[in-house]
Amino acid sequence: MMKIIHVLFTVYSIVLFFVLLLILGIFIVIPVSISPAGGNISFLFIRIWARIWSFGSGIRYEFHGRETIDRTQPYIYIFNHRSFLDAAIIPLAIPQQVRALGKKELSQIPFFGWVVGKVAIWVDRTDAASRRKSIDRLVTFLHQGISAVVAPEGTRNDSDAPLLPFKLGAFRLAIETGIPIAPIAFIGADKSMKKGSLLISPGRIKIYYSNPIIPTAATSVEDLAEKCRSRLEAMILTHE
């Protein structure tokens, strides 16, 4: 019986996800389509969507250390990717307009791909040219003062390890642009949507922020990646 209730709750949560996107989608798409500055309005509606969906799905948030973020300064945000719920967590966790890298496959989801594609950069991770083009687009946005968000593990972490090995793209981007990296740890998302399952459960997600890491503090791309990985891993192990 509990399994049936869990499935029904998940169906309700997914339906709520898309109904809210249908209602608010036009308010997300139009401002950012007019100009990059309009993205601030688009993100207001993205946060409204994420907040209502989270409330309706019984998901609550705690924010720890968000004062480390200077909202007038662009960052390259990195985070630990352990759940599909990250799509709703990111706009609530980051108090700025951002552009995110997303798997090309997600762009095929009807309506979702069209709406999210206005604030995401779709990338085919199997294609080097696609990866380079996506980084070039992020550089353009960063130079416009718009932050970027990247999952440096490259895919969702379904292992027991705190983090998967890091890809180097975000760290090359930081060194190329001089933009600080801001690590964020999402704790508890994988409990509301467990690995290997599509079932959603109510829960509490804690979000921890680190002091940004300046690229010039590293001697190489690999050194910067290791510094950021060590920082994010320590945040996860401390707070899990």
C-alpha angles and dihedrals in degrees: 000000000000089000090055091049090049092052092047091049090051092050090050091049093050092048090049089050093057097037090056090046090052091050097044100028097093090052088053097046103044102056096047090044090058097052141333088254088059087065089082089065091044090054091050088061092042088056091047089052093047093045095049092045092048092048092048091048094049095248117143130187138216119196120205122185100358089143087078088075116092102207092203092059125074117231140186102235119205125188143174108263109212104137144037085234088078088090089070096035097055099064090047094045097048114062093201141066108272142178117220134199111238135184112263090231091068090061088069093065106107115255092345090073092049096048098040090042088071091067101024132070110223115219134186100219092198091060119074092199091054091049091050092048091050091052090049090054091050089052089055092052093046090053087054089056094255116134125232130219122205134176098220092196087069095222141029113296108233094163129098091247117102091236139008119231111289125246112224102226097097092049095048086051091053094050092045094052102027090232115150120244116234114199117208125188120209109203121190101013091113089056092057089048110021122211114269092021136090093201116117124213131186112255149135122272120198120206120200126192128205129206106268118263116231113223092223088064087074129071096213144000090266092049092051091049090051093049091051093044092051091049094048093043091052090051091052096046092046096052106030 
